[in-house]
Amino acid sequence: MADPAVRSLSLLIVVNATGNGLFLAVSTLWFTRGLGYSASRIGLALTLAGLCGVLAAYPAGRAADRYGARRVLAALHVFQAAAIAGFAFAGTYPAFALLACAVTAGSRANAAVRSTLYAHSLPPATRTPALGLLRAVNNAGIGAGAALGAGVAAFDHHGAYRAAILANALTFLLALFPLRAVPAAHPAAEKPVTDRPGGSRRPGVLRDRPYLAVTALNAIVNMLYVVLEVALPLWLTGHTSAPRPLVGVLLVLNTVLVVALQVRASRGVTELPAAARAFRVGGLLTALACAAAAAAAHRAPAVATVILLAAVLLLTLGEVTSQAGSWTLGYALAPDHAQGAYQGVFQTGISVTQALGPIVVTTLVLPHGTAGWLVLGAVFAAAALALPPTTRRAARHRLER
């Protein structure tokens, strides 16, 4: 971490991720036991919040292009701190639902603007390895926060839950200090937004069909997170004989493996051909993980446990490999003057799958058992195989522009 920008970003992320891990561990308990809302009402609020998140990333990226990513990210941190702190005192269901929408929209906007900040502050030649390190730091912080949250849950006191929520809000404000040290490079401020005679505006990302195609394929493979967090736990508990505590073990295994492997998986993935190959390998590994998960049904408990552990290993290998490719694809195919808008669209694709993914796996995959898993795996494989030729077309399109 010789690069000062990487050091500052690492500190920002570890502070914020620790708070987020704490929030993930206690939020559901606070919403149900502290605020007294039923699981169905919480689910409805979070579904609406997911839709709000889909709408937030693109305008946030546009704002980062116009005003600078660091400035917009600082404003988002203040907004998110206030919204999350509101959860500690949400006395009515409408207030809770509005806060859920604000928190999720802030999170998706944050992801788009933070991606733009990476584009502005990290050199292209070292960006993907640096992002691998930052992702490992993020997972380590979430793991540490989740461990703190487990202690809060064991204490099981309303005051402790409320304090944990407020502590997460505080981390967004504490992260402002390392954010100030991140270089505020802003290419859009130094480069005019026109490059044609007569001052005509450059084509925007919404007209860049090859980039939109890459975004869609990336979004499909990013549904692997829904598989890990929703599909596998429900499959384990409802369709296999594996012990229920294995759910937590699988999530911890994924976190540990990402911390251990993401930096290594990101090495050498700095050019488009290597990125497309990495993404293809990651998508195919994710497809294999779906097939492995399907094989865990109708097995003895010990056998089902081993199979599910193998499925998470394959899924995690697919995750770290596809992510390394995804970062390079998202940045290298975007013009420097509009990284914010392009990253906003890239993040919007991910937001769509995060919002719709739970519905897909619970209505179209799990009810159909093995066949559902195999079809899902085929979708991952098809997206992975389609990515390299789509990338070549997007690269030619950028050169032609």
C-alpha positions in Angstrom: 0.0 0.0 0.0 2.7 2.5 -1.0 0.2 4.6 -2.9 -1.2 7.3 -0.6 -4.6 7.1 -2.4 -4.8 3.4 -1.7 -3.9 3.9 2.0 -6.6 6.6 2.4 -9.2 4.6 0.6 -8.4 1.5 2.6 -8.9 3.4 5.9 -12.1 4.9 4.6 -13.4 1.5 3.6 -12.4 -0.4 6.8 -14.1 2.1 9.0 -17.3 2.1 7.0 -17.3 -1.6 6.4 -17.0 -2.4 10.1 -20.0 -0.3 10.7 -21.9 -2.0 7.9 -21.0 -5.4 9.2 -22.3 -4.4 12.6 -25.5 -3.2 11.0 -26.0 -6.4 9.0 -25.7 -8.5 12.1 -28.2 -6.5 14.2 -30.6 -4.7 11.9 -33.1 -7.5 11.4 -33.2 -8.1 15.2 -33.7 -4.4 15.8 -36.5 -4.1 13.2 -38.4 -7.1 14.6 -37.6 -7.0 18.4 -36.9 -3.4 18.9 -39.3 -1.7 16.4 -41.8 -4.5 16.5 -42.4 -5.0 12.7 -43.3 -8.3 11.2 -41.1 -10.1 8.7 -43.7 -9.5 5.9 -43.8 -5.7 6.6 -40.0 -5.6 6.7 -39.8 -7.5 3.4 -42.3 -5.0 1.8 -40.2 -2.0 3.0 -37.0 -3.6 1.7 -38.5 -4.4 -1.6 -39.6 -0.8 -2.1 -36.2 0.3 -1.0 -34.5 -2.0 -3.6 -36.5 -0.2 -6.3 -35.4 3.1 -4.9 -31.8 1.9 -5.1 -32.2 1.1 -8.8 -33.1 4.8 -9.5 -30.2 6.3 -7.5 -26.9 5.2 -9.1 -27.1 6.9 -12.5 -28.0 10.4 -11.3 -25.3 10.1 -8.6 -22.7 9.2 -11.2 -23.8 12.2 -13.3 -23.4 14.4 -10.2 -19.9 13.0 -9.7 -18.9 14.0 -13.2 -20.2 17.5 -12.7 -19.1 18.3 -9.2 -16.3 15.9 -8.5 -16.6 12.4 -6.9 -15.0 13.3 -3.6 -17.4 16.2 -2.9 -20.5 14.2 -3.9 -19.3 11.2 -1.8 -18.8 13.4 1.2 -22.4 14.7 0.9 -23.7 11.1 0.5 -21.9 10.0 3.7 -23.6 12.8 5.7 -27.0 11.8 4.1 -26.5 8.1 4.9 -25.4 8.8 8.5 -28.6 10.8 9.1 -30.8 8.1 7.4 -29.3 5.2 9.3 -29.5 7.1 12.6 -33.2 7.5 11.9 -33.6 3.7 12.1 -32.8 4.0 15.8 -35.9 6.1 16.4 -38.4 5.0 13.6 -41.6 5.0 15.6 -44.0 4.5 12.7 -44.1 2.1 9.8 -44.3 4.8 7.1 -41.2 6.5 8.6 -39.4 3.1 8.7 -40.3 2.5 5.0 -39.1 6.0 4.0 -35.8 5.5 5.9 -35.3 2.1 4.2 -35.7 3.7 0.8 -33.3 6.5 1.8 -30.7 4.1 3.1 -30.8 1.8 0.1 -30.8 4.7 -2.4 -27.8 6.2 -0.5 -26.0 2.9 -0.6 -26.4 2.4 -4.4 -25.5 6.1 -5.1 -22.5 5.6 -2.8 -21.3 2.6 -4.8 -21.6 4.6 -8.1 -19.7 7.6 -6.8 -17.1 5.6 -5.0 -16.4 3.7 -8.3 -16.0 7.1 -10.0 -13.6 8.2 -7.2 -11.6 5.1 -7.9 -11.5 6.0 -11.6 -10.2 9.5 -10.8 -7.7 8.6 -8.1 -6.2 5.3 -9.1 -3.9 4.9 -12.2 -5.4 2.5 -14.8 -2.3 0.3 -14.8 -2.7 -0.5 -11.1 -6.4 0.1 -10.6 -7.6 -3.5 -10.7 -5.0 -4.9 -8.2 -5.7 -1.9 -5.9 -9.5 -2.7 -6.1 -8.7 -6.3 -5.2 -6.9 -5.1 -2.1 -9.8 -2.7 -1.2 -12.3 -5.4 -1.6 -10.4 -7.7 0.7 -10.2 -4.8 3.2 -14.0 -4.3 2.8 -14.7 -8.0 3.6 -12.4 -8.0 6.5 -14.1 -4.9 7.9 -17.6 -6.5 7.4 -16.4 -9.6 9.2 -15.1 -7.7 12.1 -18.3 -5.7 12.4 -20.4 -8.8 12.1 -18.4 -10.3 15.0 -19.2 -7.2 17.1 -22.8 -7.6 16.1 -22.9 -11.2 17.3 -21.9 -9.9 20.7 -24.6 -7.3 20.6 -27.1 -10.0 19.6 -26.0 -12.2 22.5 -26.6 -9.3 24.9 -30.1 -8.9 23.4 -31.0 -5.5 24.8 -32.9 -2.8 23.0 -30.4 -0.2 24.2 -27.6 -2.2 22.8 -29.3 -2.6 19.4 -30.0 1.1 19.2 -26.4 1.9 20.1 -25.2 -0.4 17.3 -27.4 1.3 14.8 -26.0 4.7 15.8 -22.5 3.4 15.8 -22.9 2.4 12.2 -24.2 5.9 11.4 -21.1 7.3 13.1 -18.8 5.3 10.9 -20.1 7.2 7.8 -19.0 10.5 9.5 -15.6 9.1 10.7 -14.9 7.9 7.1 -15.0 11.6 6.0 -11.5 12.1 7.5 -9.6 9.6 5.3 -11.8 10.7 2.4 -10.3 14.2 2.6 -6.8 12.7 2.0 -7.9 11.0 -1.3 -6.7 12.8 -4.4 -9.4 15.0 -5.8 -8.5 14.4 -9.4 -11.5 15.3 -11.6 -10.8 14.7 -15.3 -14.1 16.1 -16.3 -13.1 19.5 -14.9 -10.0 19.6 -17.0 -11.4 18.2 -20.3 -14.2 19.8 -22.3 -17.4 17.8 -22.7 -17.4 18.3 -26.5 -15.1 16.9 -29.1 -16.8 17.6 -32.3 -16.9 20.7 -34.6 -19.6 23.1 -33.6 -19.5 22.0 -29.9 -22.0 19.1 -30.3 -22.2 17.0 -27.2 -20.6 13.5 -27.0 -23.0 10.6 -27.1 -24.0 9.6 -23.6 -23.9 6.2 -21.9 -27.6 5.6 -22.6 -26.8 5.5 -26.3 -23.7 3.3 -25.9 -25.4 0.0 -26.7 -22.3 -2.1 -26.5 -21.5 -0.8 -23.0 -25.1 -1.4 -22.0 -24.8 -5.0 -23.2 -21.6 -5.5 -21.1 -23.5 -3.9 -18.2 -26.4 -6.4 -18.6 -24.1 -9.4 -18.8 -22.2 -8.2 -15.7 -25.4 -7.7 -13.8 -26.5 -11.3 -14.6 -23.3 -12.8 -13.2 -23.5 -10.4 -10.2 -26.7 -12.3 -9.2 -24.2 -14.7 -7.6 -24.6 -12.6 -4.4 -28.3 -13.4 -4.3 -27.4 -17.1 -4.7 -25.0 -16.8 -1.7 -27.2 -14.7 0.6 -30.7 -15.9 -0.3 -30.9 -19.1 -2.5 -28.3 -21.2 -0.7 -29.6 -20.6 2.8 -33.2 -21.3 1.7 -32.1 -24.4 -0.2 -30.1 -25.7 2.7 -32.8 -25.3 5.3 -35.8 -26.4 3.1 -34.4 -28.9 0.6 -31.4 -30.6 2.1 -30.6 -32.6 5.3 -27.5 -30.4 6.1 -27.5 -28.9 9.6 -29.0 -25.4 9.8 -26.0 -23.8 11.6 -24.1 -24.5 8.3 -25.7 -21.4 6.9 -23.5 -19.2 9.0 -20.5 -21.3 8.3 -21.0 -20.9 4.6 -21.2 -17.1 4.8 -18.1 -17.0 7.0 -16.2 -19.3 4.6 -17.1 -17.0 1.7 -15.9 -13.9 3.6 -12.6 -15.5 4.6 -11.9 -16.8 1.1 -12.6 -13.4 -0.5 -10.2 -11.7 1.9 -7.6 -14.4 1.1 -8.0 -14.7 -2.6 -9.3 -11.4 -4.1 -5.9 -9.7 -4.3 -4.3 -12.7 -6.0 -7.3 -13.1 -8.4 -6.9 -9.4 -9.5 -3.2 -9.6 -10.5 -2.7 -9.2 -14.2 -6.3 -8.4 -15.0 -5.5 -4.9 -16.2 -6.3 -5.1 -19.9 -9.6 -5.8 -21.7 -8.7 -9.3 -23.1 -7.5 -10.5 -19.7 -10.6 -9.0 -18.0 -13.0 -10.7 -20.5 -11.3 -14.1 -19.9 -11.4 -13.6 -16.1 -15.0 -12.8 -16.2 -15.8 -15.8 -18.4 -14.0 -18.1 -16.0 -15.8 -16.6 -13.0 -19.2 -17.0 -14.7 -18.5 -20.6 -15.5 -17.3 -21.3 -12.0 -20.6 -19.8 -10.7 -22.5 -22.1 -13.1 -20.7 -25.1 -11.6 -21.5 -23.9 -8.1 -25.2 -24.0 -9.0 -24.9 -27.6 -10.3 -23.1 -28.5 -7.1 -25.8 -26.9 -4.9 -28.4 -28.9 -6.8 -26.6 -32.1 -6.0 -26.9 -31.6 -2.3 -30.6 -32.5 -2.3 -31.7 -36.0 -1.1 -28.2 -36.7 0.5 -27.2 -37.8 3.9 -26.4 -34.9 6.2 -22.6 -35.3 6.0 -22.6 -35.7 2.3 -24.9 -32.7 1.8 -22.6 -30.6 4.0 -19.5 -31.5 2.0 -21.4 -30.7 -1.3 -22.6 -27.3 0.0 -19.1 -26.4 1.2 -17.8 -27.3 -2.3 -20.6 -25.2 -3.9 -19.6 -22.1 -1.8 -15.9 -22.7 -2.7 -16.8 -22.7 -6.4 -19.1 -19.7 -5.9 -16.4 -17.7 -4.2 -13.8 -18.6 -6.8 -16.3 -17.4 -9.4 -16.9 -14.2 -7.4 -13.3 -13.1 -7.0 -12.5 -14.0 -10.6 -15.5 -12.3 -12.2 -15.1 -9.2 -10.0 -11.6 -8.7 -11.1 -12.7 -8.8 -14.7 -15.8 -6.7 -14.0 -13.7 -3.8 -12.6 -11.5 -3.5 -15.7 -14.4 -3.8 -18.1 -16.5 -1.1 -16.3 -13.6 1.4 -16.4 -11.7 0.6 -19.6 -14.8 0.8 -21.8 -15.9 4.1 -20.3 -14.6 7.5 -21.6 -12.6 9.4 -19.0 -14.8 12.5 -19.2 -17.9 10.6 -18.2 -16.7 7.9 -15.8 -19.4 8.9 -13.3 -22.3 8.5 -15.7 -20.9 5.2 -17.0 -20.2 3.9 -13.5 -23.7 4.9 -12.5 -25.2 2.8 -15.3 -22.9 -0.1 -14.4 -24.0 0.0 -10.8 -27.7 0.4 -11.9 -27.4 -3.0 -13.6 -26.2 -4.5 -10.4 -29.0 -2.8 -8.5 -31.6 -4.3 -10.8 -30.4 -7.9 -10.1 -30.1 -7.2 -6.4 -33.7 -6.0 -6.3 -35.2 -8.7 -8.6 -32.8 -11.6 -7.8 -34.6 -12.7 -4.6 -37.9 -12.9 -6.4 -36.3 -14.9 -9.2 -34.6 -17.5 -7.0 -37.6 -17.9 -4.7 -40.2 -18.3 -7.5 -38.4 -19.6 -10.5 -35.4 -21.6 -9.1 -36.0 -23.2 -5.7 -39.6 -24.4 -6.4 -38.3 -26.4 -9.3 -35.5 -28.1 -7.3 -32.6 -29.5 -9.3 -34.0 -28.4 -12.7 -34.3 -24.8 -11.4 -30.6 -24.8 -10.2 -29.4 -26.2 -13.6 -31.3 -23.6 -15.5 -29.9 -20.8 -13.3 -26.4 -22.3 -13.9 -27.0 -22.3 -17.7 -28.0 -18.6 -17.5 -24.7 -17.8 -15.7 -22.7 -19.8 -18.2 -24.4 -18.2 -21.2 -23.7 -14.7 -19.8 -20.1 -15.7 -19.2 -19.6 -17.0 -22.7 -21.3 -14.0 -24.3 -19.1 -11.5 -22.5 -15.8 -11.8 -24.5 -17.3 -11.1 -28.0 -19.5 -8.4 -26.5 -16.4 -6.8 -25.0 -14.6 -6.8 -28.3 -17.6 -5.1 -29.9 -17.7 -2.5 -27.1 -13.9 -1.8 -27.5 -14.3 -1.3 -31.2 -17.2 1.1 -30.6 -15.2 3.2 -28.2 -12.3 3.5 -30.7 -14.7 4.5 -33.5 -16.1 7.2 -31.3 
